[in-house]
Amino acid sequence: MTDRNHADLRQGIVDTCKEMNRNGLNQGTSGNLSHRIPNGMLITPTSLPYERMRSEDIVAMDFAANYQGNHRPSSEWRFHRDILRARDDINVVLHTHSTFSTILAVHERGIPCFHYMVAVAGGNDIRCSPYACFGTQALSDYAVNALEGRNACLLGHHGLIVTAQTFEKALWLAVEVETLAKMYVHALAIGEPPRLSETEMAQVHEQMKRMGYGQAPDLDDVGDVPRAMPQSKLAPH
């Protein structure tokens, strides 16, 4: 059975859930959050409002679905478990019913590469999975498939999932995807926006990769780049 400690991770789950409500990503008891631990995960309890949640309310589960805690785990524990088992590159699974992501999800509509920031989710689009009832293995299977090669997906007629290595990155990505969803919904009022090409998106991915490695975003064939120089040599304003 999993260890019931991990006090910092437990508090991190509580703090992140409350931040989800503060920034409008979530409301009430909808949405859920998990973090990997050895041989399992910590996950939010079912049907407990975030404003009442404490670190001791977080549930520990192993990947065989045994749990320890004062509450039952979230009804969506299956897709948290299955995503973490399928993706050893991530530690956090965040699920929310954010408004504009859910608007697209109820139309079973993903987010195409209408804007270059779609690349932050790992690909050239953000997929929407087919519908399956909440809490079911079918929903989990659809979610795992929709997240292949991606760090975010929409769930048909349901909401949003993002994955990341840390709580901070998961929250950031959820905000970015919700912002993209909002822009896309508003853009559709004018008409279906044009897409960026595969070549254009490949350049975006490459420049984002370089920034992730701490390099300048400019590609190697760009000569006109900013160069650091001593403060004393900078011209006065």
Secondary structure, 3 states (H helix, E strand, C coil): CCCCCCHHHHHHHHHHHHHHHHCCCCCCCCCEEEEEECCEEEECECCCCHHHCCHHHCEEEECCCCEECCCCECCCHHHHHHHHHHCCCCCEEEEECCHHHHHHHHCCCCECCCCHHHHHHCCCCECEECCCCCCCHHHHHHHHHHCCCCCEEEECCCEEEEEECCHHHHHHHHHHHHHHHHHHHHHHCCCCCCCCCHHHHHHHHHHHHHHHCCCCCCCCCCCCCCCCCCHHHCCCC
